[in-house]
Amino acid sequence: MTSKQSPIHSGYGAVTTAAEVLEGCDLSNTTAIVTGGHSGLGLETTRALTKAGARVVVAARDVDDARAKTSGISNVEIERLDLSDLTSVRDFAQRFLASDRHVDILIGSAGIMACPETRVGAGWESQFAINHLGHYALVNLLWPALKGRARVVVVSSAGHHQSGIRWNDVQFTQGYDKWLAYGQSKTANALFAVHLDRLGQHEGVRAFSLHPGKILTPLQRHLAQDEMIAAGWLDVNGHLADPTFKTTQQGAATQVWAATAPQLNGMGGLYCEDCEIASLDANEPPSFAGVRPYAADPDQAERLWALSAQLTGIDAFERK
């Protein structure tokens, strides 16, 4: 396996905000799609992109909630998208393609974490389905609007250090572990970007994945306070106790950087963190910094793509 995972000394860092990344950047005439663009890091991403002049399509399962949370932001349109439902993904893609617009930026920010065991679609484990398969299907169905020149950014996580792809039991039919399932889904996000970049770069489409950092957002909605206290995230009064946590503005910075930075022109298929290309981490035990080799492996990325195509019946690159 080979990888170009090596820092480029971007000049930014862990405390950089999305606004700082886009300072002086003119995104007029730019169309971006942000899944979950009304909540947590997605909302901060929407704010930053629109402030720089972009038109942002916020793809949300609950359109009323999305409208309420983005009501003070100009240059936003809301469209329904349920990543757990392939029919909803198809409908979203069809509506967008009918508008005859090009997608310059697509950011897959929506996701779930450490939820109780849930089955969606054809019995799929929900974290793998929503975090990975829904975004896989979305990008493939929107491919006609991406071709030409676009960046696709998938929000992964350092949580991928918890698990590679469980090739013998991807759907956790032999026993469910919410953190291993989350870790697998985040590895899938990283591998998806690796293979999408390989397939898409000849059409001007580059892809990146990233770890946004630790941030308190609605992503933790399935975690009990006691669990977060035990993890050292919160103190006994429920206040933030871990000084390495970022603000939402800092947490959104890396996805905005990956989507827009001129420093990344001509590059792709890379995992980023702290507004920088991350290094490979093959240490044992995992450090939860950098990217695990299995999440940057082009062979595993190709294997995951084939599995995703098989499960969803969708592949924009299928040979006719």
C-alpha positions in Angstrom: 0.0 0.0 0.0 1.2 3.5 -0.8 -0.2 6.8 0.5 0.5 10.5 0.1 -0.6 11.1 3.6 1.9 13.7 4.7 1.4 17.2 6.2 1.9 20.2 3.8 2.4 22.9 6.5 -0.9 24.7 5.7 -0.3 27.5 8.2 -3.5 26.6 10.0 -4.1 24.5 13.1 -6.4 23.0 15.7 -7.8 26.4 16.8 -8.4 27.8 13.3 -12.0 28.6 12.7 -14.0 28.2 9.5 -14.2 32.0 9.1 -10.5 32.3 9.3 -10.0 29.6 6.6 -12.3 31.6 4.3 -11.0 35.0 5.1 -10.7 36.9 1.8 -12.1 34.0 -0.2 -14.8 34.8 -2.7 -17.2 31.9 -3.3 -19.7 33.9 -5.5 -21.1 31.7 -8.2 -20.3 28.6 -6.1 -22.9 26.0 -5.3 -22.4 23.8 -2.3 -24.5 20.9 -1.0 -24.1 20.3 2.8 -25.8 17.2 4.2 -26.9 18.1 7.8 -26.1 21.7 7.0 -28.6 22.9 9.7 -27.0 21.2 12.7 -23.8 21.2 14.6 -20.7 21.4 12.4 -22.9 21.4 9.3 -24.6 24.6 10.4 -21.3 26.3 11.0 -20.2 25.1 7.6 -23.3 26.6 6.0 -22.7 29.9 7.8 -19.1 30.1 6.7 -19.7 29.2 3.1 -22.7 31.6 2.6 -20.8 34.4 4.3 -18.1 33.9 1.6 -20.7 34.1 -1.1 -21.6 30.5 -1.8 -25.2 29.3 -2.5 -25.7 26.4 -0.1 -28.3 23.6 -0.5 -28.9 22.2 3.0 -30.0 18.6 2.7 -31.9 17.7 5.8 -34.2 14.9 7.0 -36.4 17.4 8.9 -37.0 20.3 6.6 -39.0 22.3 9.1 -36.2 22.1 11.7 -33.7 23.0 9.0 -35.7 26.1 7.9 -35.9 27.2 11.5 -32.2 26.8 12.3 -31.1 28.5 9.1 -33.7 31.3 9.0 -31.2 34.0 9.7 -28.8 32.9 6.9 -29.1 34.2 3.4 -28.3 32.3 0.2 -29.6 29.0 1.6 -32.2 26.6 0.2 -33.5 23.6 2.1 -34.2 20.2 0.5 -35.4 17.0 2.1 -32.9 14.2 2.3 -33.1 11.1 4.5 -29.8 9.2 4.1 -31.3 6.1 5.6 -33.8 5.8 2.7 -32.5 5.2 -0.8 -35.8 6.4 -2.3 -35.3 9.8 -0.5 -31.7 9.9 -1.8 -32.9 9.3 -5.3 -35.6 11.9 -5.1 -33.2 14.5 -3.8 -30.7 13.8 -6.6 -33.5 13.9 -9.2 -34.7 17.2 -8.0 -31.3 18.7 -8.0 -30.3 17.4 -11.4 -33.6 18.8 -12.8 -32.4 22.3 -11.7 -29.5 21.9 -14.3 -26.9 23.2 -11.9 -23.3 22.2 -11.3 -22.2 21.2 -7.8 -18.9 22.8 -6.9 -18.7 21.5 -3.3 -20.4 18.6 -1.7 -19.8 18.1 2.0 -21.2 15.0 3.7 -21.5 16.3 7.3 -24.7 14.5 8.4 -24.2 11.4 10.6 -25.1 9.5 13.7 -22.9 8.2 16.5 -23.0 5.4 19.0 -26.7 4.8 18.7 -28.7 1.8 19.9 -28.8 -1.0 17.4 -31.1 0.0 14.6 -31.8 -1.5 11.2 -32.7 0.5 8.1 -33.0 -0.3 4.4 -32.5 -3.9 3.6 -31.6 -4.7 7.3 -28.5 -2.6 7.2 -26.8 -1.5 10.5 -27.8 2.1 10.8 -24.5 3.8 11.3 -22.9 2.1 8.3 -26.0 2.8 6.3 -26.5 6.5 7.2 -22.9 7.6 7.6 -21.6 5.7 4.6 -24.1 4.1 2.2 -26.4 7.1 2.1 -23.5 9.4 1.1 -22.1 6.8 -1.3 -25.5 6.7 -3.1 -25.9 10.5 -3.0 -22.5 11.2 -4.7 -23.1 8.5 -7.3 -26.6 9.8 -8.2 -25.3 13.4 -8.4 -22.4 12.4 -10.5 -23.6 14.3 -13.7 -23.7 17.5 -11.6 -20.3 16.9 -10.1 -18.3 16.2 -13.2 -16.2 19.0 -14.5 -14.7 20.4 -11.3 -15.8 19.7 -7.8 -14.6 18.7 -4.4 -16.4 16.1 -2.3 -15.6 16.2 1.4 -16.7 13.4 3.7 -16.7 14.0 7.5 -15.0 10.9 9.0 -13.6 10.9 12.6 -10.7 9.8 14.7 -13.3 7.2 15.8 -12.2 5.2 12.8 -9.3 4.0 14.9 -11.8 1.8 16.8 -12.5 -0.4 13.8 -11.6 -1.2 10.3 -14.2 -2.7 7.9 -15.5 -5.9 9.5 -15.5 -7.8 6.2 -16.9 -10.9 7.8 -19.8 -9.1 9.5 -20.3 -5.6 8.2 -23.9 -5.5 9.4 -23.1 -6.7 13.0 -25.4 -9.6 12.7 -23.3 -11.6 15.2 -23.5 -9.0 18.0 -23.7 -5.3 18.1 -21.2 -2.8 19.6 -22.2 0.8 19.1 -18.6 2.1 19.2 -17.2 -0.5 16.8 -20.1 0.2 14.5 -19.4 3.9 14.6 -15.7 3.2 14.0 -16.4 1.0 11.0 -18.7 3.7 9.5 -16.0 6.3 9.9 -13.4 4.1 8.3 -15.9 3.6 5.5 -16.1 7.4 5.1 -12.3 7.6 4.7 -12.1 4.7 2.2 -15.0 6.1 0.2 -13.0 9.3 -0.4 -9.9 7.3 -1.4 -11.7 5.4 -4.2 -13.9 8.3 -5.3 -10.9 10.4 -5.8 -9.3 7.6 -7.8 -12.3 7.2 -10.1 -13.2 10.9 -10.3 -10.0 12.8 -10.8 -10.0 12.4 -14.5 -13.3 14.3 -14.5 -12.0 17.0 -12.3 -13.6 15.6 -9.1 -11.3 15.4 -6.0 -12.3 13.9 -2.7 -11.1 14.2 0.9 -12.1 12.9 4.3 -11.4 14.4 7.7 -11.5 14.3 11.4 -13.1 17.6 12.6 -11.9 17.2 16.2 -13.8 16.6 19.4 -16.8 19.0 19.7 -20.0 18.9 21.7 -22.8 18.9 19.1 -26.1 17.0 18.6 -24.0 14.1 17.5 -23.8 13.0 21.2 -27.6 12.8 21.5 -27.5 9.0 22.0 -24.9 9.2 24.9 -26.0 9.5 28.5 -24.4 12.2 30.6 -22.9 9.6 32.9 -21.1 8.1 29.9 -19.6 11.4 28.9 -18.5 12.1 32.5 -16.8 8.7 32.6 -15.0 9.4 29.4 -13.7 12.7 30.9 -15.6 14.9 28.4 -17.8 16.5 31.1 -17.4 17.2 34.8 -19.9 16.0 37.4 -21.9 19.1 36.8 -22.2 18.5 33.1 -19.8 21.2 32.0 -17.0 20.6 29.5 -14.0 19.1 31.2 -11.7 18.1 28.3 -9.6 21.1 27.2 -8.9 19.5 23.8 -12.5 19.9 22.7 -13.1 22.5 20.0 -15.8 25.0 19.4 -18.2 24.4 16.6 -16.5 27.2 14.6 -13.1 25.4 15.0 -14.7 22.0 14.4 -16.1 23.2 11.0 -12.8 24.6 9.9 -11.2 21.4 8.5 -14.2 20.5 6.3 -14.3 24.1 4.9 -10.5 24.0 4.4 -10.7 20.6 2.5 -13.5 22.0 0.4 -11.9 25.2 -0.7 -8.2 25.5 0.0 -6.0 26.3 -3.1 -3.2 24.4 -1.3 -5.0 21.2 -2.1 -5.3 21.8 -5.8 -4.2 18.8 -7.7 -4.5 16.6 -4.6 -7.1 14.2 -3.3 -8.0 10.9 -1.7 -6.5 12.2 1.6 -7.6 12.2 5.2 -7.2 15.6 7.0 -7.3 16.9 10.5 -6.7 20.4 12.1 -6.7 22.0 8.6 -3.8 19.8 7.5 -3.2 16.6 5.8 -2.9 14.0 8.5 0.0 11.6 8.9 -0.4 7.8 8.9 -0.6 6.2 12.3 0.4 2.6 12.4 1.2 2.6 16.1 -0.3 0.1 18.6 -2.4 0.8 20.5 -4.0 3.4 18.2 -3.3 7.0 19.1 -6.5 8.5 17.7 -4.4 11.0 15.9 -3.7 10.7 12.2 -5.2 8.0 9.9 -4.9 4.3 10.3 -3.3 2.5 7.3 -6.4 0.4 6.8 -8.5 3.6 6.3 -6.1 4.9 3.6 -5.6 1.5 1.8 -6.6 1.8 -1.9 -7.3 -2.0 -2.1 -9.7 -1.9 0.8 -11.3 1.3 -0.7 -12.0 -0.5 -3.9 -13.4 -3.5 -2.1 -15.7 -1.2 -0.1 -16.9 0.5 -3.2 -17.8 -2.8 -4.8 -19.7 -3.9 -1.6 -21.5 -0.5 -1.5 -22.5 -0.9 -5.2 -23.8 -4.4 -4.5 -25.8 -3.3 -1.5 -27.4 -0.2 -3.0 -27.6 -1.2 -6.6 -26.0 2.1 -7.5 -22.7 2.8 -9.2 -22.1 5.8 -11.5 -18.9 4.1 -12.8 -20.2 0.7 -13.6 -19.0 -0.5 -16.9 -21.9 -1.0 -19.3 
